Amino acid sequence: MTGFDHQDRSTFLNLASPLQAIISPSILASNFARLEEECRSVLPTAQWLHVDVMDGHFVPNISIGPCVVESLRRCSPHWFLDVHLMVSAPAQWVAAMAAAGASQYTLHLEATDDAAGVCRAVRAAGMQVGVALKPGTEVTPLLLQLLDDGLVDMVLIMTVEPGFGGQSFMHAVLPKVTALRQRYANLSIEVDGGLSAQTIEAAAAAGANVIVAGTSVFKAADRAAEIGVLKACVEKHIAAGLQQQKL
């Protein structure tokens, strides 16, 4: 793993950070019986680990919680743990996830009436702040205000319905990525769901620079090569965007 270090907050993202290609393999697709080994198999080439937390209320599935995040943190003090909270009460889990060792805490805009308050609490707890949108949620004035106020470090656009892995990529949500990229040149925009070598071109062309990939990475015969393909495509489009800004 390069570039991001849980122990060094200067490596965390903000709206002033240069745009980077970030691959965040989703451990939901890994073999949980060998979780540490699975994580170590992707981190030499991936930048983050994506950890999906589901409560069975906000989404119809249940996955893992702070105890697994804490176990991952014990594996390494340096891993960047990109924790996606698919929970109905995101404020409730801020302290627990910070104590467990989460690097980034991504809450769903749909899950709270006080998004600004939760974002401030996440930042105060020492974590990077992410805000996620379901496929059916548009880029709202509230999200733009959170970004303009500097309360959000990354936006996650779901490219499948949250709650289950292995779904098909939804191209119809990509205009949201494009709209955010046009407004915020340096905003890190994450996409999650159905990402693979077959869908990465569309996502990267729309403006996504943080790629969550589960099945395509963990089921690949050569995981490092799969991550390399995804990262190279994102880097190509970041370079093209920078060139366009100079014109």
Residue frames as qw, qx, qy, qz and C-alpha x, y, z in Angstrom:
[[0.000, 0.889, 0.458, 0.000, 0.00, 0.00, 0.00],
 [0.460, 0.044, 0.025, 0.886, 1.37, 3.42, -0.92],
 [0.006, 0.449, 0.241, 0.860, 0.44, 7.04, -0.36],
 [0.548, -0.583, -0.111, -0.589, -2.10, 6.67, 2.46],
 [0.441, 0.074, -0.760, 0.472, -1.21, 5.94, 6.08],
 [0.490, -0.702, -0.486, -0.175, -3.69, 5.80, 8.96],
 [0.625, -0.504, -0.241, 0.546, -0.92, 7.03, 11.25],
 [0.299, -0.170, 0.168, 0.924, -0.18, 10.11, 9.13],
 [0.271, 0.727, 0.539, -0.329, -3.16, 12.46, 8.78],
 [0.066, 0.653, -0.301, -0.692, -1.26, 14.56, 6.24],
 [0.070, -0.082, 0.873, 0.475, -1.86, 11.73, 3.75],
 [0.278, 0.529, 0.759, -0.257, -5.65, 11.98, 4.13],
 [0.235, 0.476, 0.543, 0.651, -7.78, 13.61, 1.43],
 [0.060, 0.652, 0.383, -0.651, -9.33, 17.06, 1.38],
 [0.515, 0.786, 0.337, -0.055, -10.71, 19.34, -1.31],
 [0.086, 0.907, -0.355, -0.209, -7.26, 20.86, -1.83],
 [0.645, -0.295, 0.669, 0.220, -5.60, 17.48, -2.45],
 [0.271, 0.416, -0.631, -0.596, -4.39, 16.73, -5.97],
 [0.888, 0.110, 0.015, -0.447, -6.64, 14.18, -7.65],
 [0.127, -0.438, 0.889, 0.045, -5.31, 10.64, -7.30],
 [0.735, 0.027, -0.560, -0.381, -6.31, 7.24, -8.64],
 [0.329, -0.330, 0.738, -0.487, -7.36, 5.14, -5.65],
 [0.649, -0.059, -0.687, -0.322, -8.42, 1.49, -5.74],
 [0.395, -0.324, 0.582, -0.633, -10.31, 0.29, -2.67],
 [0.423, -0.021, -0.878, -0.222, -10.96, -3.48, -2.80],
 [0.639, -0.378, 0.070, -0.667, -14.17, -4.40, -0.98],
 [0.050, -0.279, 0.927, -0.246, -13.57, -7.08, 1.63],
 [0.722, 0.121, 0.331, -0.595, -17.24, -8.08, 1.32],
 [0.837, 0.420, -0.255, -0.242, -16.11, -10.22, -1.63],
 [0.192, 0.564, -0.782, 0.185, -13.16, -11.77, 0.21],
 [0.728, -0.178, -0.662, 0.018, -12.88, -15.05, 2.10],
 [0.401, -0.758, 0.166, -0.487, -13.71, -14.04, 5.68],
 [0.943, -0.322, -0.018, 0.086, -12.15, -17.23, 7.02],
 [0.737, -0.030, 0.077, 0.671, -8.78, -15.86, 5.84],
 [0.112, 0.961, 0.252, 0.023, -9.48, -12.13, 6.11],
 [0.328, -0.813, 0.295, 0.381, -6.02, -10.89, 7.07],
 [0.544, -0.109, 0.662, 0.503, -4.39, -12.95, 4.32],
 [0.388, 0.683, 0.564, 0.257, -6.97, -11.70, 1.82],
 [0.032, -0.986, -0.068, 0.146, -6.29, -8.08, 2.76],
 [0.424, -0.636, 0.469, 0.442, -2.54, -8.49, 2.53],
 [0.608, 0.199, 0.654, 0.404, -2.93, -10.03, -0.92],
 [0.321, 0.795, 0.411, 0.311, -4.34, -6.79, -2.37],
 [0.251, -0.941, -0.068, 0.215, -2.61, -4.07, -0.37],
 [0.574, -0.280, 0.344, 0.688, 0.76, -4.14, -2.10],
 [0.227, 0.239, 0.527, 0.783, -1.01, -2.58, -5.11],
 [0.184, -0.768, -0.530, -0.307, -4.28, -1.14, -3.74],
 [0.108, 0.468, -0.259, 0.838, -4.40, 2.12, -1.80],
 [0.481, -0.277, 0.364, -0.748, -7.36, 1.50, 0.53],
 [0.091, -0.171, -0.981, 0.015, -9.47, -1.33, 1.93],
 [0.440, -0.256, -0.190, -0.839, -13.24, -0.87, 1.60],
 [0.071, -0.113, -0.912, 0.387, -15.22, -2.12, 4.59],
 [0.403, -0.355, -0.431, -0.725, -19.01, -2.35, 4.25],
 [0.038, 0.094, 0.778, -0.620, -20.98, -2.06, 7.49],
 [0.420, -0.283, -0.526, -0.684, -24.69, -2.98, 7.18],
 [0.227, -0.152, 0.646, -0.713, -27.24, -2.95, 9.98],
 [0.004, 0.306, 0.949, 0.071, -30.19, -4.85, 8.48],
 [0.109, 0.715, 0.507, -0.469, -32.34, -1.70, 8.73],
 [0.160, 0.705, -0.220, -0.655, -30.99, 0.87, 6.28],
 [0.476, 0.358, -0.693, -0.407, -30.27, -2.04, 3.94],
 [0.892, -0.178, -0.059, -0.411, -31.80, -5.53, 4.16],
 [0.851, 0.160, -0.436, 0.247, -28.52, -7.30, 4.87],
 [0.563, -0.802, 0.199, 0.007, -26.22, -7.56, 7.90],
 [0.711, 0.525, -0.382, 0.271, -22.45, -7.63, 7.51],
 [0.676, -0.081, -0.434, 0.591, -19.84, -6.59, 10.07],
 [0.270, -0.936, -0.180, -0.134, -19.26, -3.95, 12.71],
 [0.078, -0.909, 0.371, -0.173, -16.62, -2.21, 14.81],
 [0.774, -0.433, 0.459, 0.051, -15.11, -5.47, 16.11],
 [0.839, 0.322, 0.294, 0.326, -14.00, -6.48, 12.60],
 [0.287, 0.896, -0.096, 0.326, -12.67, -2.98, 11.89],
 [0.454, -0.786, 0.403, -0.117, -10.72, -3.22, 15.15],
 [0.883, -0.120, 0.418, 0.180, -9.35, -6.63, 14.13],
 [0.674, 0.630, 0.134, 0.363, -8.23, -5.21, 10.78],
 [0.009, -0.934, 0.234, -0.269, -6.55, -2.32, 12.54],
 [0.702, -0.567, 0.429, 0.035, -4.64, -4.77, 14.74],
 [0.881, 0.277, 0.254, 0.286, -3.29, -6.35, 11.53],
 [0.532, 0.259, 0.083, 0.802, -1.61, -3.07, 10.68],
 [0.149, -0.674, -0.329, 0.644, -1.53, 0.41, 12.20],
 [0.101, -0.367, 0.354, 0.854, -1.01, 1.86, 8.71],
 [0.165, 0.359, 0.826, 0.401, -3.78, 0.42, 6.50],
 [0.257, 0.048, -0.012, -0.965, -6.28, 2.99, 5.24],
 [0.099, 0.344, 0.928, -0.101, -9.69, 1.57, 6.19],
 [0.244, -0.060, -0.308, -0.917, -12.42, 3.06, 3.98],
 [0.075, 0.269, 0.902, -0.329, -15.52, 2.28, 6.06],
 [0.290, -0.204, -0.452, -0.818, -18.92, 2.61, 4.38],
 [0.179, 0.139, 0.752, -0.619, -21.75, 2.87, 6.91],
 [0.385, -0.245, -0.613, -0.645, -25.01, 1.52, 5.47],
 [0.242, -0.322, -0.787, 0.468, -26.81, 2.14, 8.75],
 [0.119, -0.757, -0.533, -0.358, -29.96, 3.96, 9.77],
 [0.396, -0.914, -0.078, 0.047, -28.33, 5.92, 12.61],
 [0.706, 0.472, -0.216, 0.482, -24.90, 7.08, 11.40],
 [0.130, -0.777, 0.317, -0.528, -24.32, 9.40, 14.36],
 [0.860, -0.451, 0.127, -0.204, -24.51, 6.41, 16.69],
 [0.963, 0.026, 0.060, 0.260, -21.42, 4.72, 15.27],
 [0.333, 0.863, -0.239, 0.295, -18.95, 7.60, 14.95],
 [0.364, -0.738, 0.519, -0.231, -17.20, 7.11, 18.29],
 [0.887, -0.143, 0.438, -0.031, -17.11, 3.32, 17.99],
 [0.818, 0.520, 0.093, 0.228, -15.64, 3.39, 14.50],
 [0.154, 0.874, -0.355, 0.295, -13.04, 5.97, 15.45],
 [0.571, -0.583, 0.546, -0.188, -12.01, 3.86, 18.44],
 [0.930, 0.105, 0.350, 0.028, -11.90, 0.75, 16.24],
 [0.459, -0.402, 0.481, 0.629, -9.47, 2.44, 13.86],
 [0.535, 0.681, 0.473, 0.161, -11.51, 3.52, 10.83],
 [0.390, -0.138, 0.201, 0.888, -9.64, 5.95, 8.59],
 [0.223, -0.075, -0.311, -0.921, -12.66, 7.19, 6.65],
 [0.230, 0.367, 0.796, -0.422, -16.29, 7.19, 7.77],
 [0.158, -0.064, -0.522, -0.836, -18.78, 7.38, 4.91],
 [0.294, 0.346, 0.696, -0.556, -22.38, 8.02, 5.93],
 [0.167, 0.456, 0.733, 0.475, -25.44, 7.95, 3.72],
 [0.103, -0.115, -0.009, -0.988, -27.12, 11.29, 3.11],
 [0.553, -0.318, -0.515, -0.572, -30.48, 9.49, 3.18],
 [0.631, -0.262, -0.699, 0.209, -29.87, 8.11, 6.69],
 [0.360, -0.392, -0.442, 0.722, -29.84, 11.32, 8.74],
 [0.058, 0.910, 0.372, 0.173, -31.65, 14.62, 9.18],
 [0.279, -0.929, 0.188, 0.157, -28.45, 16.19, 10.51],
 [0.874, 0.351, -0.017, 0.335, -25.81, 15.39, 7.90],
 [0.223, 0.792, -0.282, 0.493, -23.76, 18.47, 8.80],
 [0.573, -0.661, 0.357, -0.328, -23.70, 17.49, 12.46],
 [0.969, -0.087, 0.213, 0.088, -22.60, 13.94, 11.70],
 [0.691, 0.585, -0.104, 0.412, -19.90, 15.17, 9.30],
 [0.069, -0.811, 0.352, -0.462, -18.56, 17.51, 11.98],
 [0.788, -0.477, 0.339, -0.192, -18.54, 14.67, 14.52],
 [0.949, 0.208, 0.080, 0.223, -16.65, 12.41, 12.12],
 [0.442, 0.715, -0.221, 0.495, -14.05, 15.11, 11.46],
 [0.359, -0.751, 0.355, -0.426, -13.72, 15.83, 15.18],
 [0.918, -0.278, 0.273, -0.070, -13.14, 12.11, 15.81],
 [0.293, -0.625, 0.619, 0.375, -10.13, 12.22, 13.50],
 [0.606, 0.215, 0.733, 0.222, -11.57, 10.41, 10.50],
 [0.009, 0.084, -0.499, -0.862, -11.82, 11.45, 6.88],
 [0.458, 0.377, 0.489, -0.639, -15.43, 12.33, 5.97],
 [0.016, -0.043, -0.794, -0.607, -17.35, 10.65, 3.17],
 [0.530, 0.293, 0.368, -0.706, -20.98, 11.10, 2.13],
 [0.177, 0.039, 0.918, 0.354, -22.76, 8.46, 0.05],
 [0.547, 0.256, -0.001, -0.797, -25.76, 8.62, -2.28],
 [0.620, 0.191, 0.759, -0.057, -27.96, 5.69, -3.27],
 [0.295, 0.170, 0.670, 0.660, -28.64, 5.29, -7.01],
 [0.006, 0.721, 0.633, 0.282, -32.03, 6.97, -6.70],
 [0.300, -0.821, -0.211, 0.438, -30.75, 9.99, -4.75],
 [0.489, 0.770, 0.092, 0.399, -29.82, 13.05, -6.79],
 [0.471, 0.054, -0.242, 0.847, -27.04, 15.52, -6.06],
 [0.214, -0.828, -0.517, -0.026, -29.00, 17.74, -3.69],
 [0.052, 0.847, -0.121, 0.515, -28.46, 21.35, -2.57],
 [0.715, -0.672, 0.171, -0.092, -27.71, 19.90, 0.87],
 [0.900, -0.040, 0.158, 0.405, -24.80, 17.86, -0.46],
 [0.473, 0.634, 0.040, 0.610, -23.45, 20.85, -2.37],
 [0.292, -0.869, 0.107, -0.385, -23.69, 22.97, 0.79],
 [0.858, -0.466, 0.170, 0.130, -21.79, 20.34, 2.79],
 [0.789, 0.231, 0.147, 0.550, -19.08, 20.39, 0.14],
 [0.214, 0.776, 0.035, 0.592, -18.97, 24.17, -0.12],
 [0.500, -0.811, 0.135, -0.271, -18.71, 24.39, 3.68],
 [0.290, 0.594, -0.722, 0.205, -15.71, 22.05, 3.63],
 [0.673, -0.336, 0.487, -0.444, -17.41, 19.36, 5.71],
 [0.947, 0.172, 0.257, -0.085, -16.91, 16.50, 3.23],
 [0.265, -0.606, 0.633, 0.401, -13.67, 15.02, 1.88],
 [0.000, -0.100, 0.894, 0.438, -15.14, 12.47, -0.53],
 [0.686, 0.172, 0.138, -0.694, -18.49, 11.66, -2.15],
 [0.255, -0.058, 0.956, 0.131, -19.52, 8.06, -2.83],
 [0.619, 0.235, -0.185, -0.726, -21.93, 7.48, -5.70],
 [0.603, -0.036, 0.787, -0.125, -23.47, 4.01, -5.47],
 [0.363, 0.350, -0.593, -0.628, -23.54, 2.28, -8.85],
 [0.415, -0.225, -0.866, -0.166, -25.69, -0.56, -7.48],
 [0.587, -0.649, -0.143, -0.462, -28.39, -0.66, -4.83],
 [0.010, 0.551, -0.712, 0.436, -26.55, -0.88, -1.50],
 [0.759, -0.294, 0.354, -0.460, -26.71, -4.00, 0.61],
 [0.933, 0.040, 0.356, 0.048, -25.42, -6.86, -1.53],
 [0.194, -0.574, 0.601, 0.521, -22.28, -7.60, -3.52],
 [0.370, 0.030, 0.858, 0.355, -22.04, -8.95, -7.04],
 [0.419, 0.719, 0.458, -0.313, -24.69, -6.72, -8.66],
 [0.571, 0.464, 0.386, 0.557, -24.57, -5.25, -12.17],
 [0.273, -0.227, -0.012, 0.935, -23.16, -1.77, -12.73],
 [0.211, 0.802, 0.542, -0.134, -25.79, 0.97, -13.21],
 [0.430, 0.207, 0.255, 0.841, -24.61, 3.32, -15.97],
 [0.078, -0.783, -0.455, -0.417, -27.62, 5.58, -15.37],
 [0.488, -0.813, -0.195, 0.250, -26.08, 7.08, -12.21],
 [0.674, -0.006, 0.107, 0.731, -22.92, 8.35, -13.92],
 [0.131, 0.740, 0.209, 0.626, -24.33, 11.82, -14.74],
 [0.538, -0.838, -0.086, -0.029, -24.15, 12.50, -10.99],
 [0.761, -0.293, 0.153, 0.558, -20.42, 11.78, -11.08],
 [0.452, 0.427, 0.292, 0.727, -19.97, 14.08, -14.07],
 [0.163, -0.876, -0.234, -0.388, -21.94, 16.90, -12.44],
 [0.648, -0.736, 0.024, 0.196, -19.82, 16.72, -9.29],
 [0.721, -0.078, 0.239, 0.646, -16.57, 16.57, -11.25],
 [0.290, 0.648, 0.289, 0.642, -17.52, 19.63, -13.31],
 [0.317, -0.894, -0.110, -0.296, -18.21, 21.61, -10.14],
 [0.572, -0.740, 0.355, 0.013, -15.33, 20.32, -7.98],
 [0.618, 0.626, -0.475, -0.020, -12.14, 19.62, -9.91],
 [0.192, 0.463, -0.794, 0.344, -10.27, 18.19, -6.92],
 [0.724, -0.248, 0.334, -0.550, -13.11, 16.37, -5.17],
 [0.010, -0.195, 0.978, 0.071, -12.47, 12.68, -4.67],
 [0.743, 0.082, -0.026, -0.664, -15.48, 10.83, -6.09],
 [0.237, -0.197, 0.950, -0.053, -15.86, 7.17, -5.24],
 [0.728, 0.084, -0.312, -0.605, -18.02, 4.70, -7.15],
 [0.280, -0.221, 0.891, -0.281, -19.10, 1.39, -5.65],
 [0.706, 0.248, 0.552, -0.369, -20.85, -1.53, -7.28],
 [0.812, 0.493, 0.314, 0.010, -20.23, -3.64, -10.36],
 [0.136, 0.886, -0.393, -0.203, -16.80, -2.14, -11.08],
 [0.861, -0.055, 0.439, 0.250, -14.52, -4.27, -13.22],
 [0.340, -0.257, 0.519, 0.741, -12.25, -4.06, -16.25],
 [0.178, 0.467, 0.741, 0.449, -15.43, -3.98, -18.35],
 [0.115, -0.874, -0.461, -0.104, -17.05, -1.01, -16.56],
 [0.505, -0.531, -0.086, 0.675, -14.08, 1.04, -15.35],
 [0.313, 0.189, 0.366, 0.856, -13.80, 3.06, -18.57],
 [0.169, -0.705, -0.485, -0.490, -17.29, 4.54, -18.19],
 [0.542, -0.757, -0.303, 0.205, -16.79, 5.34, -14.50],
 [0.550, -0.346, 0.090, 0.755, -13.38, 6.93, -14.98],
 [0.215, 0.357, 0.431, 0.800, -14.53, 8.91, -18.02],
 [0.278, -0.796, -0.463, -0.273, -17.40, 10.32, -15.95],
 [0.003, -0.775, 0.285, -0.564, -14.92, 11.59, -13.38],
 [0.852, -0.516, 0.012, -0.090, -14.63, 8.93, -10.68],
 [0.324, 0.691, -0.598, 0.247, -11.16, 8.61, -9.16],
 [0.313, -0.322, 0.804, -0.390, -11.83, 6.25, -6.23],
 [0.679, 0.096, -0.569, -0.454, -12.88, 2.78, -7.33],
 [0.596, -0.255, 0.660, -0.381, -14.43, 0.18, -5.04],
 [0.675, 0.283, -0.591, -0.339, -14.01, -3.25, -6.59],
 [0.667, -0.350, 0.563, -0.340, -14.94, -6.44, -4.79],
 [0.912, 0.172, 0.366, -0.072, -15.75, -9.43, -6.95],
 [0.672, 0.720, -0.149, 0.087, -13.55, -8.32, -9.85],
 [0.061, 0.747, -0.609, 0.259, -10.49, -8.12, -7.59],
 [0.518, -0.392, 0.698, -0.302, -10.96, -10.96, -5.12],
 [0.878, 0.216, 0.408, -0.131, -12.13, -13.44, -7.76],
 [0.496, 0.786, -0.343, -0.135, -9.37, -12.50, -10.22],
 [0.955, 0.064, -0.126, 0.260, -6.68, -15.03, -11.07],
 [0.553, 0.115, -0.164, 0.809, -4.14, -12.21, -10.72],
 [0.210, -0.845, -0.444, 0.211, -5.39, -9.66, -8.20],
 [0.336, -0.565, 0.135, 0.741, -2.48, -7.27, -8.64],
 [0.209, 0.099, 0.621, 0.749, -3.00, -7.22, -12.40],
 [0.060, -0.704, -0.673, -0.220, -6.72, -6.50, -12.01],
 [0.287, -0.818, -0.225, 0.445, -6.01, -3.63, -9.64],
 [0.360, -0.331, 0.366, 0.792, -3.39, -2.35, -12.08],
 [0.148, 0.408, 0.684, 0.586, -5.87, -2.31, -14.96],
 [0.170, -0.840, -0.515, 0.008, -8.40, -0.34, -12.90],
 [0.382, -0.725, -0.025, 0.573, -5.82, 2.14, -11.63],
 [0.368, -0.094, 0.483, 0.789, -4.26, 2.73, -15.04],
 [0.082, 0.611, 0.643, 0.455, -7.64, 3.60, -16.54],
 [0.265, -0.890, -0.330, 0.173, -8.38, 6.12, -13.79],
 [0.450, -0.532, 0.195, 0.690, -4.92, 7.66, -14.12],
 [0.326, 0.245, 0.585, 0.701, -5.45, 8.04, -17.86],
 [0.051, -0.774, -0.529, -0.344, -8.65, 10.01, -17.34],
 [0.408, -0.805, -0.146, 0.405, -7.20, 12.13, -14.53],
 [0.444, -0.267, 0.357, 0.777, -4.34, 13.10, -16.85],
 [0.177, 0.468, 0.611, 0.613, -6.79, 13.91, -19.64],
 [0.217, -0.869, -0.445, -0.013, -8.82, 16.08, -17.29],
 [0.448, -0.665, 0.047, 0.596, -5.75, 18.01, -16.16],
 [0.369, 0.026, 0.507, 0.778, -4.78, 18.57, -19.77],
 [0.028, 0.687, 0.610, 0.394, -8.27, 19.86, -20.53],
 [0.328, -0.849, -0.286, 0.299, -8.06, 22.34, -17.64],
 [0.443, -0.422, 0.243, 0.753, -4.93, 23.85, -19.22],
 [0.311, 0.379, 0.603, 0.629, -6.68, 24.57, -22.53]]
